Amino acid sequence: MPAVRIEAHGGYLVRAETLEGVDLQALARDALEKEGVAETSVGLLVSTWAPRKLVRLAYDAPYTYGRQGARWYRGHHALAEALSRAAPLTVHAYVFDPDLLEGVVTYGGGARVGGETLVYDELDLDLDELSDAEFEAARDHWPLGRLAQLLGLTRGELLRLPYAQGELLSLDGAKP
């Protein structure tokens, strides 16, 4: 059976129990304004991975889809910063472009507290000498693999989070 190709994506990951009482819509609107992005026709997709009480937040806008959209998350962290300031939580902003790079930047208390980016072309790895199992084990030590372990997921589960069922919140001020 051929492997399913996971498309490029990005977003923000938080624990579900830490979001109680947080006005996600207001924070997302304010973050977009801080980023200098017009919020017209923008939504916030909130997806939950129930087994690990994990929430993925991602903007629903033309500039956040595909390879270009995934890389948008590489430099747009205002929501992660705001969320980590609004509640006692850790927020992971991440980007995955299967042809170019993967990266994670972590925020706590409104400040960047860690992060790492791996550009695949810069890897010193001889793929011809690795078995499939060895290659998969190596990827567990890359930024998204380490983040997955921290969150209690496999790398594959983390990469499939954009396909989890979610709810689209309007950022026009209307209540969900």
KEKEBA-645070 format. One record per residue (C-alpha): x, y, z; residue in one letter. Coordinates in steps of 0.1 Angstrom, whole numbers, plus 5000, padded with zeros to 4 digits. Layout:
XYZa;...
END
This chain:
500050005000m;501650334990p;502350595017a;499950885019v;501651215012r;501051475039i;500651825025e;502452125037a;500852295067h;501452495099g;499652615129g;499752645167y;499452365192l;498252395228v;496752165254r;492952175254a;492552215292e;494552535292t;492152715268l;489252745292e;488053105294g;490253225266v;488653435239d;490253275209l;488453495184q;489553825200a;493153705204l;493253585168a;491853915155r;494354115176d;497153895165a;496353935128l;496154315133e;499554305150k;500954105121e;499554375097g;497154135080v;493654245071a;491154005087e;488554015060t;487153665053s;489553505078v;488553235102g;490253035129l;490052655125l;490152485159v;490852115157s;490951875186t;492951555190w;490951415219a;493151125229p;495851375240r;493651675248k;495551865221l;494252155201v;495552275168r;494752635158l;495152755122a;493953055103y;491552985075d;492653225048a;494053205013p;497553285025y;497652995050t;497252695026y;499752495006g;503452535007r;503352915008q;500752895036g;502752655056a;505752885055r;503553175065w;503553025100y;507253035101r;507253415107g;503753485121h;503753405158h;501653685172a;498853445181l;501253205198a;502753495218e;499353635227a;497853295238l;500853215260s;500453555276r;496653525281a;496753195299a;499352985318p;500152775288l;502852675263t;502152735226v;504052565198h;504052745164a;505052495138y;505652465101v;505952155079f;506952175042d;507751815032p;509951935004d;511952205022l;511852225060l;510152175093e;510352405124g;508952465158v;509052785179v;507652765215t;506153045235y;505453075272g;504453375292g;504253585261g;507853525251a;509753295228r;511253015250v;512652785224g;512652675188g;514452495160e;514252475122t;515652205100l;516152265063v;516251925047y;518952005021d;521252085050e;521051745065l;524251545066d;522451215059l;523250945034d;519750815026l;521150525005d;522750375036e;519650395058l;516850145059s;513250275060d;513150205098a;516450385104e;515150685084f;511950695104e;513850675136a;516150965125a;513051175118r;511951125154d;514851345163h;513951625140w;511951925153p;508551785146l;509551445159g;510751595192r;507551805195l;505451505188a;507151315216q;506751605240l;503051605233l;502651235236g;502151175199l;503950995171t;505451215144r;502851065120g;499951165143e;501251515146l;501551555108l;497951435104r;496551695129l;495251925101p;492951645090y;491351615124a;487751725127q;487452085137g;485252395140e;485752715120l;485353025141l;484553355124s;486853645133l;484153895126d;483253925163g;480253695162a;480053435189k;480653065179p;
END
